[in-house]
Amino acid sequence: MKKIILLVLGLVLGFLIAEILRRPTMQRLTTLEAKEARSKARYAQYDREWQKEFANMPFDDRMDYELFEAGLKRDGWIGDGDEETN
């Protein structure tokens, strides 16, 4: 009977210690996920502002930019990772 009680007590103590050791890792993960979500929101806002500014550009400036970007891609430019590469 004592062995069973000690076994159960050991298991409970093991689970408690495991949770105590796991908690800081989970808090760091939550913090990193929140930071990543804020950066994605910020970059999405930057992209929306750029698209609005790009739409307001004169046609010649837009075409110059498009040609410039096409030249970069042709020469092996690696994008920022947000857009799909063709």
PDB file of N, CA, C and O in Angstrom, chain B, residues numbered from 101:
ATOM      1  N   MET B 101       0.830  -1.188   0.000  1.00  0.00           N
ATOM      2  CA  MET B 101       0.000   0.000   0.000  1.00  0.00           C
ATOM      3  C   MET B 101       0.876   1.254   0.000  1.00  0.00           C
ATOM      4  O   MET B 101       0.582   2.215  -0.711  1.00  0.00           O
ATOM      5  N   LYS B 102       1.959   1.249   0.799  1.00  0.00           N
ATOM      6  CA  LYS B 102       2.830   2.407   0.857  1.00  0.00           C
ATOM      7  C   LYS B 102       3.507   2.642  -0.488  1.00  0.00           C
ATOM      8  O   LYS B 102       3.716   3.786  -0.891  1.00  0.00           O
ATOM      9  N   LYS B 103       3.847   1.561  -1.180  1.00  0.00           N
ATOM     10  CA  LYS B 103       4.506   1.706  -2.480  1.00  0.00           C
ATOM     11  C   LYS B 103       3.586   2.388  -3.492  1.00  0.00           C
ATOM     12  O   LYS B 103       4.037   3.210  -4.289  1.00  0.00           O
ATOM     13  N   ILE B 104       2.313   2.051  -3.459  1.00  0.00           N
ATOM     14  CA  ILE B 104       1.347   2.654  -4.379  1.00  0.00           C
ATOM     15  C   ILE B 104       1.190   4.140  -4.065  1.00  0.00           C
ATOM     16  O   ILE B 104       1.151   4.965  -4.978  1.00  0.00           O
ATOM     17  N   ILE B 105       1.101   4.482  -2.801  1.00  0.00           N
ATOM     18  CA  ILE B 105       0.964   5.886  -2.399  1.00  0.00           C
ATOM     19  C   ILE B 105       2.208   6.665  -2.812  1.00  0.00           C
ATOM     20  O   ILE B 105       2.094   7.771  -3.341  1.00  0.00           O
ATOM     21  N   LEU B 106       3.395   6.103  -2.577  1.00  0.00           N
ATOM     22  CA  LEU B 106       4.629   6.780  -2.981  1.00  0.00           C
ATOM     23  C   LEU B 106       4.719   6.914  -4.504  1.00  0.00           C
ATOM     24  O   LEU B 106       5.207   7.923  -5.014  1.00  0.00           O
ATOM     25  N   LEU B 107       4.253   5.907  -5.217  1.00  0.00           N
ATOM     26  CA  LEU B 107       4.253   5.965  -6.673  1.00  0.00           C
ATOM     27  C   LEU B 107       3.338   7.087  -7.168  1.00  0.00           C
ATOM     28  O   LEU B 107       3.736   7.878  -8.024  1.00  0.00           O
ATOM     29  N   VAL B 108       2.138   7.158  -6.645  1.00  0.00           N
ATOM     30  CA  VAL B 108       1.190   8.206  -7.038  1.00  0.00           C
ATOM     31  C   VAL B 108       1.738   9.574  -6.650  1.00  0.00           C
ATOM     32  O   VAL B 108       1.653  10.519  -7.434  1.00  0.00           O
ATOM     33  N   LEU B 109       2.295   9.689  -5.457  1.00  0.00           N
ATOM     34  CA  LEU B 109       2.872  10.947  -5.007  1.00  0.00           C
ATOM     35  C   LEU B 109       4.052  11.348  -5.908  1.00  0.00           C
ATOM     36  O   LEU B 109       4.208  12.527  -6.228  1.00  0.00           O
ATOM     37  N   GLY B 110       4.865  10.398  -6.310  1.00  0.00           N
ATOM     38  CA  GLY B 110       5.982  10.672  -7.216  1.00  0.00           C
ATOM     39  C   GLY B 110       5.503  11.139  -8.586  1.00  0.00           C
ATOM     40  O   GLY B 110       6.077  12.056  -9.173  1.00  0.00           O
ATOM     41  N   LEU B 111       4.439  10.498  -9.096  1.00  0.00           N
ATOM     42  CA  LEU B 111       3.879  10.901 -10.384  1.00  0.00           C
ATOM     43  C   LEU B 111       3.321  12.327 -10.334  1.00  0.00           C
ATOM     44  O   LEU B 111       3.560  13.130 -11.236  1.00  0.00           O
ATOM     45  N   VAL B 112       2.581  12.625  -9.277  1.00  0.00           N
ATOM     46  CA  VAL B 112       2.022  13.979  -9.127  1.00  0.00           C
ATOM     47  C   VAL B 112       3.144  15.000  -9.015  1.00  0.00           C
ATOM     48  O   VAL B 112       3.089  16.056  -9.645  1.00  0.00           O
ATOM     49  N   LEU B 113       4.156  14.691  -8.223  1.00  0.00           N
ATOM     50  CA  LEU B 113       5.289  15.593  -8.072  1.00  0.00           C
ATOM     51  C   LEU B 113       6.025  15.770  -9.401  1.00  0.00           C
ATOM     52  O   LEU B 113       6.463  16.876  -9.718  1.00  0.00           O
ATOM     53  N   GLY B 114       6.165  14.711 -10.168  1.00  0.00           N
ATOM     54  CA  GLY B 114       6.802  14.781 -11.486  1.00  0.00           C
ATOM     55  C   GLY B 114       6.023  15.677 -12.443  1.00  0.00           C
ATOM     56  O   GLY B 114       6.618  16.479 -13.162  1.00  0.00           O
ATOM     57  N   PHE B 115       4.702  15.546 -12.456  1.00  0.00           N
ATOM     58  CA  PHE B 115       3.876  16.403 -13.309  1.00  0.00           C
ATOM     59  C   PHE B 115       3.983  17.868 -12.886  1.00  0.00           C
ATOM     60  O   PHE B 115       4.043  18.755 -13.737  1.00  0.00           O
ATOM     61  N   LEU B 116       4.008  18.122 -11.593  1.00  0.00           N
ATOM     62  CA  LEU B 116       4.132  19.507 -11.113  1.00  0.00           C
ATOM     63  C   LEU B 116       5.473  20.110 -11.520  1.00  0.00           C
ATOM     64  O   LEU B 116       5.527  21.256 -11.966  1.00  0.00           O
ATOM     65  N   ILE B 117       6.532  19.364 -11.372  1.00  0.00           N
ATOM     66  CA  ILE B 117       7.864  19.865 -11.748  1.00  0.00           C
ATOM     67  C   ILE B 117       7.930  20.094 -13.257  1.00  0.00           C
ATOM     68  O   ILE B 117       8.504  21.083 -13.713  1.00  0.00           O
ATOM     69  N   ALA B 118       7.344  19.183 -14.030  1.00  0.00           N
ATOM     70  CA  ALA B 118       7.339  19.342 -15.490  1.00  0.00           C
ATOM     71  C   ALA B 118       6.576  20.599 -15.890  1.00  0.00           C
ATOM     72  O   ALA B 118       7.001  21.313 -16.799  1.00  0.00           O
ATOM     73  N   GLU B 119       5.467  20.877 -15.232  1.00  0.00           N
ATOM     74  CA  GLU B 119       4.685  22.082 -15.541  1.00  0.00           C
ATOM     75  C   GLU B 119       5.452  23.339 -15.141  1.00  0.00           C
ATOM     76  O   GLU B 119       5.415  24.338 -15.860  1.00  0.00           O
ATOM     77  N   ILE B 120       6.131  23.304 -14.026  1.00  0.00           N
ATOM     78  CA  ILE B 120       6.932  24.454 -13.596  1.00  0.00           C
ATOM     79  C   ILE B 120       8.039  24.737 -14.599  1.00  0.00           C
ATOM     80  O   ILE B 120       8.341  25.901 -14.865  1.00  0.00           O
ATOM     81  N   LEU B 121       8.647  23.710 -15.157  1.00  0.00           N
ATOM     82  CA  LEU B 121       9.713  23.896 -16.143  1.00  0.00           C
ATOM     83  C   LEU B 121       9.172  24.287 -17.521  1.00  0.00           C
ATOM     84  O   LEU B 121       9.868  24.942 -18.295  1.00  0.00           O
ATOM     85  N   ARG B 122       7.945  23.891 -17.827  1.00  0.00           N
ATOM     86  CA  ARG B 122       7.358  24.171 -19.136  1.00  0.00           C
ATOM     87  C   ARG B 122       6.779  25.583 -19.215  1.00  0.00           C
ATOM     88  O   ARG B 122       6.742  26.168 -20.298  1.00  0.00           O
ATOM     89  N   ARG B 123       6.339  26.130 -18.118  1.00  0.00           N
ATOM     90  CA  ARG B 123       5.658  27.427 -18.114  1.00  0.00           C
ATOM     91  C   ARG B 123       6.503  28.559 -18.704  1.00  0.00           C
ATOM     92  O   ARG B 123       5.983  29.292 -19.545  1.00  0.00           O
ATOM     93  N   PRO B 124       7.772  28.754 -18.322  1.00  0.00           N
ATOM     94  CA  PRO B 124       8.546  29.855 -18.922  1.00  0.00           C
ATOM     95  C   PRO B 124       8.710  29.706 -20.437  1.00  0.00           C
ATOM     96  O   PRO B 124       8.706  30.698 -21.167  1.00  0.00           O
ATOM     97  N   THR B 125       8.854  28.475 -20.898  1.00  0.00           N
ATOM     98  CA  THR B 125       8.970  28.244 -22.343  1.00  0.00           C
ATOM     99  C   THR B 125       7.692  28.668 -23.051  1.00  0.00           C
ATOM    100  O   THR B 125       7.749  29.310 -24.100  1.00  0.00           O
ATOM    101  N   MET B 126       6.559  28.322 -22.497  1.00  0.00           N
ATOM    102  CA  MET B 126       5.282  28.693 -23.110  1.00  0.00           C
ATOM    103  C   MET B 126       5.082  30.208 -23.084  1.00  0.00           C
ATOM    104  O   MET B 126       4.524  30.769 -24.027  1.00  0.00           O
ATOM    105  N   GLN B 127       5.526  30.877 -22.022  1.00  0.00           N
ATOM    106  CA  GLN B 127       5.401  32.336 -21.960  1.00  0.00           C
ATOM    107  C   GLN B 127       6.277  32.992 -23.025  1.00  0.00           C
ATOM    108  O   GLN B 127       5.855  33.957 -23.664  1.00  0.00           O
ATOM    109  N   ARG B 128       7.487  32.480 -23.220  1.00  0.00           N
ATOM    110  CA  ARG B 128       8.358  33.027 -24.268  1.00  0.00           C
ATOM    111  C   ARG B 128       7.740  32.807 -25.638  1.00  0.00           C
ATOM    112  O   ARG B 128       7.793  33.696 -26.488  1.00  0.00           O
ATOM    113  N   LEU B 129       7.156  31.641 -25.866  1.00  0.00           N
ATOM    114  CA  LEU B 129       6.519  31.346 -27.139  1.00  0.00           C
ATOM    115  C   LEU B 129       5.346  32.291 -27.383  1.00  0.00           C
ATOM    116  O   LEU B 129       5.180  32.795 -28.494  1.00  0.00           O
ATOM    117  N   THR B 130       4.543  32.534 -26.369  1.00  0.00           N
ATOM    118  CA  THR B 130       3.415  33.449 -26.496  1.00  0.00           C
ATOM    119  C   THR B 130       3.898  34.856 -26.820  1.00  0.00           C
ATOM    120  O   THR B 130       3.309  35.545 -27.652  1.00  0.00           O
ATOM    121  N   THR B 131       4.975  35.278 -26.159  1.00  0.00           N
ATOM    122  CA  THR B 131       5.534  36.604 -26.420  1.00  0.00           C
ATOM    123  C   THR B 131       6.036  36.707 -27.856  1.00  0.00           C
ATOM    124  O   THR B 131       5.791  37.709 -28.528  1.00  0.00           O
ATOM    125  N   LEU B 132       6.740  35.673 -28.334  1.00  0.00           N
ATOM    126  CA  LEU B 132       7.242  35.692 -29.707  1.00  0.00           C
ATOM    127  C   LEU B 132       6.106  35.693 -30.725  1.00  0.00           C
ATOM    128  O   LEU B 132       6.194  36.374 -31.747  1.00  0.00           O
ATOM    129  N   GLU B 133       5.045  34.939 -30.459  1.00  0.00           N
ATOM    130  CA  GLU B 133       3.907  34.920 -31.376  1.00  0.00           C
ATOM    131  C   GLU B 133       3.228  36.280 -31.429  1.00  0.00           C
ATOM    132  O   GLU B 133       2.829  36.728 -32.504  1.00  0.00           O
ATOM    133  N   ALA B 134       3.091  36.942 -30.283  1.00  0.00           N
ATOM    134  CA  ALA B 134       2.484  38.277 -30.255  1.00  0.00           C
ATOM    135  C   ALA B 134       3.350  39.277 -31.011  1.00  0.00           C
ATOM    136  O   ALA B 134       2.831  40.131 -31.730  1.00  0.00           O
ATOM    137  N   LYS B 135       4.670  39.174 -30.849  1.00  0.00           N
ATOM    138  CA  LYS B 135       5.580  40.073 -31.550  1.00  0.00           C
ATOM    139  C   LYS B 135       5.497  39.859 -33.060  1.00  0.00           C
ATOM    140  O   LYS B 135       5.492  40.821 -33.828  1.00  0.00           O
ATOM    141  N   GLU B 136       5.432  38.603 -33.481  1.00  0.00           N
ATOM    142  CA  GLU B 136       5.318  38.296 -34.905  1.00  0.00           C
ATOM    143  C   GLU B 136       3.999  38.813 -35.468  1.00  0.00           C
ATOM    144  O   GLU B 136       3.968  39.332 -36.583  1.00  0.00           O
ATOM    145  N   ALA B 137       2.916  38.679 -34.719  1.00  0.00           N
ATOM    146  CA  ALA B 137       1.612  39.168 -35.178  1.00  0.00           C
ATOM    147  C   ALA B 137       1.638  40.686 -35.341  1.00  0.00           C
ATOM    148  O   ALA B 137       1.073  41.217 -36.298  1.00  0.00           O
ATOM    149  N   ARG B 138       2.296  41.391 -34.404  1.00  0.00           N
ATOM    150  CA  ARG B 138       2.402  42.853 -34.521  1.00  0.00           C
ATOM    151  C   ARG B 138       3.208  43.239 -35.750  1.00  0.00           C
ATOM    152  O   ARG B 138       2.847  44.179 -36.459  1.00  0.00           O
ATOM    153  N   SER B 139       4.317  42.510 -36.015  1.00  0.00           N
ATOM    154  CA  SER B 139       5.112  42.847 -37.201  1.00  0.00           C
ATOM    155  C   SER B 139       4.332  42.575 -38.475  1.00  0.00           C
ATOM    156  O   SER B 139       4.398  43.373 -39.410  1.00  0.00           O
ATOM    157  N   LYS B 140       3.601  41.478 -38.541  1.00  0.00           N
ATOM    158  CA  LYS B 140       2.818  41.191 -39.743  1.00  0.00           C
ATOM    159  C   LYS B 140       1.766  42.274 -39.967  1.00  0.00           C
ATOM    160  O   LYS B 140       1.542  42.697 -41.101  1.00  0.00           O
ATOM    161  N   ALA B 141       1.124  42.720 -38.894  1.00  0.00           N
ATOM    162  CA  ALA B 141       0.128  43.786 -39.024  1.00  0.00           C
ATOM    163  C   ALA B 141       0.787  45.081 -39.493  1.00  0.00           C
ATOM    164  O   ALA B 141       0.232  45.788 -40.334  1.00  0.00           O
ATOM    165  N   ARG B 142       1.954  45.391 -38.961  1.00  0.00           N
ATOM    166  CA  ARG B 142       2.669  46.606 -39.343  1.00  0.00           C
ATOM    167  C   ARG B 142       3.061  46.551 -40.813  1.00  0.00           C
ATOM    168  O   ARG B 142       2.879  47.530 -41.537  1.00  0.00           O
ATOM    169  N   TYR B 143       3.605  45.406 -41.268  1.00  0.00           N
ATOM    170  CA  TYR B 143       4.015  45.279 -42.667  1.00  0.00           C
ATOM    171  C   TYR B 143       2.807  45.283 -43.602  1.00  0.00           C
ATOM    172  O   TYR B 143       2.898  45.777 -44.725  1.00  0.00           O
ATOM    173  N   ALA B 144       1.687  44.742 -43.155  1.00  0.00           N
ATOM    174  CA  ALA B 144       0.474  44.799 -43.972  1.00  0.00           C
ATOM    175  C   ALA B 144       0.017  46.252 -44.126  1.00  0.00           C
ATOM    176  O   ALA B 144      -0.432  46.661 -45.197  1.00  0.00           O
ATOM    177  N   GLN B 145       0.136  47.024 -43.048  1.00  0.00           N
ATOM    178  CA  GLN B 145      -0.220  48.446 -43.124  1.00  0.00           C
ATOM    179  C   GLN B 145       0.722  49.171 -44.080  1.00  0.00           C
ATOM    180  O   GLN B 145       0.270  49.989 -44.881  1.00  0.00           O
ATOM    181  N   TYR B 146       2.015  48.889 -44.013  1.00  0.00           N
ATOM    182  CA  TYR B 146       2.977  49.497 -44.931  1.00  0.00           C
ATOM    183  C   TYR B 146       2.628  49.153 -46.376  1.00  0.00           C
ATOM    184  O   TYR B 146       2.707  50.005 -47.261  1.00  0.00           O
ATOM    185  N   ASP B 147       2.241  47.894 -46.608  1.00  0.00           N
ATOM    186  CA  ASP B 147       1.893  47.468 -47.960  1.00  0.00           C
ATOM    187  C   ASP B 147       0.649  48.196 -48.461  1.00  0.00           C
ATOM    188  O   ASP B 147       0.605  48.628 -49.612  1.00  0.00           O
ATOM    189  N   ARG B 148      -0.370  48.335 -47.594  1.00  0.00           N
ATOM    190  CA  ARG B 148      -1.576  49.061 -47.996  1.00  0.00           C
ATOM    191  C   ARG B 148      -1.245  50.510 -48.329  1.00  0.00           C
ATOM    192  O   ARG B 148      -1.753  51.048 -49.312  1.00  0.00           O
ATOM    193  N   GLU B 149      -0.389  51.156 -47.514  1.00  0.00           N
ATOM    194  CA  GLU B 149       0.006  52.539 -47.789  1.00  0.00           C
ATOM    195  C   GLU B 149       0.761  52.634 -49.108  1.00  0.00           C
ATOM    196  O   GLU B 149       0.547  53.567 -49.882  1.00  0.00           O
ATOM    197  N   TRP B 150       1.654  51.660 -49.371  1.00  0.00           N
ATOM    198  CA  TRP B 150       2.411  51.675 -50.614  1.00  0.00           C
ATOM    199  C   TRP B 150       1.487  51.474 -51.813  1.00  0.00           C
ATOM    200  O   TRP B 150       1.646  52.147 -52.832  1.00  0.00           O
ATOM    201  N   GLN B 151       0.531  50.563 -51.706  1.00  0.00           N
ATOM    202  CA  GLN B 151      -0.397  50.337 -52.814  1.00  0.00           C
ATOM    203  C   GLN B 151      -1.224  51.590 -53.104  1.00  0.00           C
ATOM    204  O   GLN B 151      -1.484  51.917 -54.262  1.00  0.00           O
ATOM    205  N   LYS B 152      -1.630  52.283 -52.046  1.00  0.00           N
ATOM    206  CA  LYS B 152      -2.390  53.517 -52.227  1.00  0.00           C
ATOM    207  C   LYS B 152      -1.516  54.582 -52.896  1.00  0.00           C
ATOM    208  O   LYS B 152      -1.959  55.268 -53.818  1.00  0.00           O
ATOM    209  N   GLU B 153      -0.283  54.714 -52.428  1.00  0.00           N
ATOM    210  CA  GLU B 153       0.643  55.682 -53.022  1.00  0.00           C
ATOM    211  C   GLU B 153       0.948  55.307 -54.473  1.00  0.00           C
ATOM    212  O   GLU B 153       1.012  56.180 -55.338  1.00  0.00           O
ATOM    213  N   PHE B 154       1.134  54.030 -54.739  1.00  0.00           N
ATOM    214  CA  PHE B 154       1.441  53.549 -56.081  1.00  0.00           C
ATOM    215  C   PHE B 154       0.277  53.836 -57.032  1.00  0.00           C
ATOM    216  O   PHE B 154       0.492  54.213 -58.184  1.00  0.00           O
ATOM    217  N   ALA B 155      -0.954  53.656 -56.546  1.00  0.00           N
ATOM    218  CA  ALA B 155      -2.128  53.905 -57.385  1.00  0.00           C
ATOM    219  C   ALA B 155      -2.254  55.387 -57.720  1.00  0.00           C
ATOM    220  O   ALA B 155      -2.794  55.735 -58.770  1.00  0.00           O
ATOM    221  N   ASN B 156      -1.766  56.267 -56.845  1.00  0.00           N
ATOM    222  CA  ASN B 156      -1.865  57.709 -57.081  1.00  0.00           C
ATOM    223  C   ASN B 156      -0.725  58.255 -57.931  1.00  0.00           C
ATOM    224  O   ASN B 156      -0.740  59.429 -58.300  1.00  0.00           O
ATOM    225  N   MET B 157       0.268  57.417 -58.248  1.00  0.00           N
ATOM    226  CA  MET B 157       1.394  57.868 -59.067  1.00  0.00           C
ATOM    227  C   MET B 157       0.949  58.100 -60.507  1.00  0.00           C
ATOM    228  O   MET B 157       0.003  57.464 -60.974  1.00  0.00           O
ATOM    229  N   PRO B 158       1.616  58.996 -61.204  1.00  0.00           N
ATOM    230  CA  PRO B 158       1.338  59.137 -62.639  1.00  0.00           C
ATOM    231  C   PRO B 158       1.724  57.843 -63.370  1.00  0.00           C
ATOM    232  O   PRO B 158       2.556  57.065 -62.904  1.00  0.00           O
ATOM    233  N   PHE B 159       1.097  57.647 -64.515  1.00  0.00           N
ATOM    234  CA  PHE B 159       1.292  56.413 -65.283  1.00  0.00           C
ATOM    235  C   PHE B 159       2.765  56.173 -65.610  1.00  0.00           C
ATOM    236  O   PHE B 159       3.246  55.048 -65.483  1.00  0.00           O
ATOM    237  N   ASP B 160       3.481  57.208 -66.027  1.00  0.00           N
ATOM    238  CA  ASP B 160       4.892  57.053 -66.400  1.00  0.00           C
ATOM    239  C   ASP B 160       5.728  56.571 -65.214  1.00  0.00           C
ATOM    240  O   ASP B 160       6.582  55.700 -65.376  1.00  0.00           O
ATOM    241  N   ASP B 161       5.490  57.127 -64.030  1.00  0.00           N
ATOM    242  CA  ASP B 161       6.244  56.715 -62.845  1.00  0.00           C
ATOM    243  C   ASP B 161       5.932  55.270 -62.463  1.00  0.00           C
ATOM    244  O   ASP B 161       6.814  54.518 -62.049  1.00  0.00           O
ATOM    245  N   ARG B 162       4.657  54.896 -62.611  1.00  0.00           N
ATOM    246  CA  ARG B 162       4.284  53.508 -62.296  1.00  0.00           C
ATOM    247  C   ARG B 162       4.968  52.543 -63.247  1.00  0.00           C
ATOM    248  O   ARG B 162       5.471  51.504 -62.819  1.00  0.00           O
ATOM    249  N   MET B 163       4.992  52.870 -64.529  1.00  0.00           N
ATOM    250  CA  MET B 163       5.631  51.991 -65.507  1.00  0.00           C
ATOM    251  C   MET B 163       7.140  51.938 -65.275  1.00  0.00           C
ATOM    252  O   MET B 163       7.743  50.873 -65.409  1.00  0.00           O
ATOM    253  N   ASP B 164       7.758  53.066 -64.930  1.00  0.00           N
ATOM    254  CA  ASP B 164       9.188  53.061 -64.618  1.00  0.00           C
ATOM    255  C   ASP B 164       9.472  52.129 -63.446  1.00  0.00           C
ATOM    256  O   ASP B 164      10.432  51.358 -63.470  1.00  0.00           O
ATOM    257  N   TYR B 165       8.633  52.207 -62.431  1.00  0.00           N
ATOM    258  CA  TYR B 165       8.823  51.346 -61.270  1.00  0.00           C
ATOM    259  C   TYR B 165       8.644  49.876 -61.649  1.00  0.00           C
ATOM    260  O   TYR B 165       9.435  49.023 -61.246  1.00  0.00           O
ATOM    261  N   GLU B 166       7.605  49.590 -62.424  1.00  0.00           N
ATOM    262  CA  GLU B 166       7.357  48.202 -62.843  1.00  0.00           C
ATOM    263  C   GLU B 166       8.535  47.668 -63.658  1.00  0.00           C
ATOM    264  O   GLU B 166       8.955  46.527 -63.468  1.00  0.00           O
ATOM    265  N   LEU B 167       9.067  48.487 -64.561  1.00  0.00           N
ATOM    266  CA  LEU B 167      10.223  48.055 -65.355  1.00  0.00           C
ATOM    267  C   LEU B 167      11.451  47.846 -64.478  1.00  0.00           C
ATOM    268  O   LEU B 167      12.204  46.891 -64.670  1.00  0.00           O
ATOM    269  N   PHE B 168      11.645  48.734 -63.525  1.00  0.00           N
ATOM    270  CA  PHE B 168      12.763  48.604 -62.591  1.00  0.00           C
ATOM    271  C   PHE B 168      12.658  47.299 -61.808  1.00  0.00           C
ATOM    272  O   PHE B 168      13.639  46.567 -61.679  1.00  0.00           O
ATOM    273  N   GLU B 169      11.471  47.010 -61.286  1.00  0.00           N
ATOM    274  CA  GLU B 169      11.263  45.785 -60.507  1.00  0.00           C
ATOM    275  C   GLU B 169      11.433  44.540 -61.385  1.00  0.00           C
ATOM    276  O   GLU B 169      11.999  43.539 -60.946  1.00  0.00           O
ATOM    277  N   ALA B 170      10.939  44.609 -62.627  1.00  0.00           N
ATOM    278  CA  ALA B 170      11.097  43.471 -63.546  1.00  0.00           C
ATOM    279  C   ALA B 170      12.577  43.228 -63.842  1.00  0.00           C
ATOM    280  O   ALA B 170      13.013  42.081 -63.938  1.00  0.00           O
ATOM    281  N   GLY B 171      13.351  44.311 -63.986  1.00  0.00           N
ATOM    282  CA  GLY B 171      14.785  44.164 -64.215  1.00  0.00           C
ATOM    283  C   GLY B 171      15.485  43.532 -63.024  1.00  0.00           C
ATOM    284  O   GLY B 171      16.379  42.701 -63.189  1.00  0.00           O
ATOM    285  N   LEU B 172      15.076  43.927 -61.825  1.00  0.00           N
ATOM    286  CA  LEU B 172      15.663  43.326 -60.623  1.00  0.00           C
ATOM    287  C   LEU B 172      15.370  41.830 -60.563  1.00  0.00           C
ATOM    288  O   LEU B 172      16.257  41.026 -60.274  1.00  0.00           O
ATOM    289  N   LYS B 173      14.130  41.468 -60.835  1.00  0.00           N
ATOM    290  CA  LYS B 173      13.749  40.052 -60.789  1.00  0.00           C
ATOM    291  C   LYS B 173      14.492  39.253 -61.857  1.00  0.00           C
ATOM    292  O   LYS B 173      14.891  38.114 -61.617  1.00  0.00           O
ATOM    293  N   ARG B 174      14.677  39.849 -63.038  1.00  0.00           N
ATOM    294  CA  ARG B 174      15.390  39.173 -64.115  1.00  0.00           C
ATOM    295  C   ARG B 174      16.844  38.912 -63.730  1.00  0.00           C
ATOM    296  O   ARG B 174      17.418  37.890 -64.105  1.00  0.00           O
ATOM    297  N   ASP B 175      17.436  39.843 -62.978  1.00  0.00           N
ATOM    298  CA  ASP B 175      18.840  39.732 -62.589  1.00  0.00           C
ATOM    299  C   ASP B 175      19.053  38.925 -61.319  1.00  0.00           C
ATOM    300  O   ASP B 175      20.160  38.891 -60.780  1.00  0.00           O
ATOM    301  N   GLY B 176      17.999  38.276 -60.838  1.00  0.00           N
ATOM    302  CA  GLY B 176      18.157  37.391 -59.679  1.00  0.00           C
ATOM    303  C   GLY B 176      17.854  38.041 -58.344  1.00  0.00           C
ATOM    304  O   GLY B 176      18.335  37.584 -57.307  1.00  0.00           O
ATOM    305  N   TRP B 177      17.071  39.088 -58.358  1.00  0.00           N
ATOM    306  CA  TRP B 177      16.697  39.747 -57.114  1.00  0.00           C
ATOM    307  C   TRP B 177      15.850  38.818 -56.267  1.00  0.00           C
ATOM    308  O   TRP B 177      14.918  38.185 -56.762  1.00  0.00           O
ATOM    309  N   ILE B 178      16.175  38.743 -55.008  1.00  0.00           N
ATOM    310  CA  ILE B 178      15.397  37.931 -54.078  1.00  0.00           C
ATOM    311  C   ILE B 178      14.513  38.887 -53.304  1.00  0.00           C
ATOM    312  O   ILE B 178      14.996  39.796 -52.629  1.00  0.00           O
ATOM    313  N   GLY B 179      13.208  38.669 -53.410  1.00  0.00           N
ATOM    314  CA  GLY B 179      12.244  39.570 -52.780  1.00  0.00           C
ATOM    315  C   GLY B 179      12.279  39.483 -51.266  1.00  0.00           C
ATOM    316  O   GLY B 179      13.098  38.777 -50.677  1.00  0.00           O
ATOM    317  N   ASP B 180      11.376  40.213 -50.663  1.00  0.00           N
ATOM    318  CA  ASP B 180      11.328  40.266 -49.202  1.00  0.00           C
ATOM    319  C   ASP B 180      10.635  39.048 -48.597  1.00  0.00           C
ATOM    320  O   ASP B 180      10.540  38.944 -47.374  1.00  0.00           O
ATOM    321  N   GLY B 181      10.156  38.137 -49.419  1.00  0.00           N
ATOM    322  CA  GLY B 181       9.564  36.904 -48.918  1.00  0.00           C
ATOM    323  C   GLY B 181       8.062  36.959 -48.746  1.00  0.00           C
ATOM    324  O   GLY B 181       7.435  35.923 -48.523  1.00  0.00           O
ATOM    325  N   ASP B 182       7.464  38.138 -48.842  1.00  0.00           N
ATOM    326  CA  ASP B 182       6.018  38.245 -48.667  1.00  0.00           C
ATOM    327  C   ASP B 182       5.263  37.861 -49.929  1.00  0.00           C
ATOM    328  O   ASP B 182       4.152  37.336 -49.860  1.00  0.00           O
ATOM    329  N   GLU B 183       5.867  38.125 -51.079  1.00  0.00           N
ATOM    330  CA  GLU B 183       5.170  37.858 -52.324  1.00  0.00           C
ATOM    331  C   GLU B 183       5.677  36.563 -52.952  1.00  0.00           C
ATOM    332  O   GLU B 183       6.798  36.121 -52.700  1.00  0.00           O
ATOM    333  N   GLU B 184       4.837  35.984 -53.756  1.00  0.00           N
ATOM    334  CA  GLU B 184       5.229  34.741 -54.429  1.00  0.00           C
ATOM    335  C   GLU B 184       6.173  35.081 -55.570  1.00  0.00           C
ATOM    336  O   GLU B 184       5.971  36.059 -56.289  1.00  0.00           O
ATOM    337  N   THR B 185       7.215  34.256 -55.730  1.00  0.00           N
ATOM    338  CA  THR B 185       8.136  34.475 -56.841  1.00  0.00           C
ATOM    339  C   THR B 185       7.737  33.579 -57.992  1.00  0.00           C
ATOM    340  O   THR B 185       7.416  32.407 -57.794  1.00  0.00           O
ATOM    341  N   ASN B 186       7.757  34.120 -59.178  1.00  0.00           N
ATOM    342  CA  ASN B 186       7.373  33.356 -60.376  1.00  0.00           C
ATOM    343  C   ASN B 186       8.591  32.918 -61.128  1.00  0.00           C
ATOM    344  O   ASN B 186       8.475  32.264 -62.165  1.00  0.00           O
TER     345      ASN B 186
END
